[in-house]
Amino acid sequence: MAKSNVSYVCTECGWTGAKWFGRCPECGQWGTIEEFHETRPAASTSRTAAPGRTSRTTPTAVALSAAQPITDVDTASVTRVPTGFGEFDRVLGGGIVPGSVVLIAGEPGIGKSTLLLETAGNIARNTPSGNVLYISGEESQAQVRLRASRINAVKPNLLLASTTDLATALGLIEQHRPALAIVDSAQTIVSQDVDGISGGSTQVREVASALIDTAKSLDVPVLLVGHVTKDGSIAGPRTLEHLVDVVCQFEGEPQTALRLLRAVKNRFGPTDEVGCFDMSGVGIEEVADPAGLFLSSNETPVDGTCVTFTLDGHRSLPVEVQALVTNSVLPTPRRAVNGVDSNRIAMLVAVLYRHGGLSLLSNDLYISTIAGGVAKEPSCDLAIVAALASAATSTPIARSTCAVGEISLTGQVRPVPRLEHRLREAARLGFTTALVPPMRTSVSIPGLRIVEVRSLRDALDALKLTKRGK
């Protein structure tokens, strides 16, 4: 005979206790303690399954729980499941690990469901002998079918189900034993065994725990969609992120086609990789070479542009900085920026005047990156100053030239981390000249001429940006 136990859970840090507090004893947050009802089995050796749902305690799970020396644990049979997206696989560490639970979170309309449905279509295409199960708690089967038709993900072994009941979802996974199960989303699935509304802390915790138990016992990988709050954090209790194996953030501006996938937590791979995707009318396409996204297609050199390389995890991304300098008619000149730090722009303009001999204090300045790129890293200082000087002197910088370096208040060009990694990526993309700070060791990269500059004045002289054009 099962009995209901009442506990109190902090939705912020996951603290659990038998008494309610207005303030969490663990993290000190106010108003985060919620009542949690969990149905636990009475003293027995097995758990009675709910209707349409098998027991979580299986002989296989008991056998796997037996302790054994770590040297005897066999990992040779663990084969990762490729998603069909090289960018997705790299973020996950080489593919989806069987039995793992991956949480994909992102803003509404960013493309989470489209990415996972296209992933399901890829896996169904590559494994014709197995099934892929897509469970939607937000859309009907017909709605998912329409989206699958648009992105060319219609396969006979891609099974669709529309339900918000946890027992039904678990029953479908246990019945079909798919090569991959996708649950969209954790906030729409409801368990009848616990109290609470859909998307509440108690429901999300129970749903995640049940899906993890099923994934581990059946060795079925599960991709779980998670909603985010208005401040960008994952909705529901913080324990949701602790329970799952991998947490990925799908980011991007809805107004642009660029999408970035990052691993916030990864038990099976690195957390400093980033995957680039392009949202189009026929679905999501991976971008193995992001140079086409962050660089303009104009082959003719124009003044006011310079390319730099930023680091996003272990990946080096090219970013084109564009600047426009005009005469101001306002008492206070205007500074409009996009993709760069406005405070750093004010500092660089002052350094350019003091140590570069170029006064832009009375001009209107417009600095921007293209295609949603971000140039807020200190290593972008040299490219920003070069773009401003190029626009002010009407002197274009060659398209095959890039600049990487931090500028100090004294006008010195300071070293930046992983410079050689950036330069090798620049050479791979076809750049022939790179302005960099002094390097501690000599580096030779085929096809790339490395120009070391110690000061801002040296950089302007190397780019021939010291005289104002007519």
WOWONOR-V958720 format. One record per backbone hydrogen bond with DSSP energy under -1.0 kcal/mol. CO is the residue of the C=O (numbers start at 1). NH is the residue of the N-H. If there is no record, write none. Layout:
# WOWONOR-V958720
CO&NH ; CO&NH
This chain:
# WOWONOR-V958720
3&40 ; 5&38 ; 7&36 ; 8&17 ; 9&34 ; 10&14 ; 11&238 ; 15&10 ; 17&8 ; 22&31 ; 24&28 ; 29&24 ; 32&11 ; 34&9 ; 36&7 ; 38&5 ; 40&3 ; 50&53 ; 58&62 ; 59&63 ; 60&64 ; 61&65 ; 63&66 ; 69&72 ; 75&78 ; 81&96 ; 85&89 ; 86&90 ; 87&91 ; 88&92 ; 89&94 ; 96&81 ; 97&100 ; 100&222 ; 101&245 ; 101&246 ; 102&224 ; 103&248 ; 104&226 ; 105&250 ; 107&110 ; 111&115 ; 112&116 ; 113&117 ; 114&118 ; 115&119 ; 116&120 ; 117&121 ; 118&122 ; 119&123 ; 120&124 ; 121&125 ; 122&126 ; 123&127 ; 127&130 ; 131&179 ; 132&159 ; 133&182 ; 134&161 ; 135&184 ; 136&163 ; 140&144 ; 141&145 ; 142&146 ; 143&147 ; 144&148 ; 145&149 ; 146&150 ; 147&151 ; 148&153 ; 155&158 ; 157&132 ; 159&134 ; 161&136 ; 164&190 ; 165&169 ; 166&170 ; 167&171 ; 168&172 ; 169&173 ; 170&174 ; 171&175 ; 172&176 ; 173&177 ; 180&133 ; 181&223 ; 182&135 ; 183&225 ; 184&137 ; 185&188 ; 190&166 ; 197&200 ; 200&204 ; 201&205 ; 202&206 ; 203&207 ; 204&208 ; 205&209 ; 206&210 ; 207&211 ; 208&212 ; 209&213 ; 210&214 ; 211&215 ; 212&216 ; 213&217 ; 214&218 ; 215&219 ; 215&220 ; 221&181 ; 222&102 ; 223&183 ; 224&104 ; 225&186 ; 227&235 ; 229&232 ; 233&229 ; 237&240 ; 238&242 ; 239&243 ; 240&244 ; 245&267 ; 246&103 ; 247&264 ; 247&265 ; 248&105 ; 249&262 ; 251&260 ; 253&256 ; 257&279 ; 259&277 ; 260&251 ; 261&275 ; 262&249 ; 265&247 ; 272&314 ; 275&261 ; 276&287 ; 277&259 ; 278&285 ; 280&283 ; 283&280 ; 285&278 ; 290&293 ; 290&294 ; 291&295 ; 294&320 ; 304&323 ; 306&321 ; 307&403 ; 308&319 ; 310&317 ; 312&315 ; 315&312 ; 317&310 ; 319&308 ; 321&306 ; 322&368 ; 324&366 ; 326&364 ; 334&365 ; 336&367 ; 338&369 ; 339&375 ; 341&345 ; 342&346 ; 343&347 ; 344&348 ; 345&349 ; 346&350 ; 347&351 ; 348&352 ; 349&353 ; 350&354 ; 351&355 ; 352&358 ; 360&363 ; 364&326 ; 365&336 ; 366&324 ; 367&338 ; 368&322 ; 370&373 ; 377&380 ; 378&381 ; 379&405 ; 380&384 ; 381&385 ; 382&386 ; 383&387 ; 384&388 ; 385&389 ; 386&390 ; 387&391 ; 388&392 ; 389&393 ; 390&395 ; 398&401 ; 400&432 ; 400&433 ; 402&435 ; 405&382 ; 406&414 ; 408&411 ; 411&456 ; 412&408 ; 414&406 ; 418&422 ; 419&423 ; 420&424 ; 421&425 ; 422&426 ; 423&427 ; 424&428 ; 425&429 ; 426&431 ; 427&430 ; 432&449 ; 433&402 ; 434&451 ; 435&404 ; 436&453 ; 445&448 ; 449&434 ; 451&436 ; 454&413 ; 455&459 ; 456&460 ; 457&461 ; 458&462 ; 459&463 ; 460&465
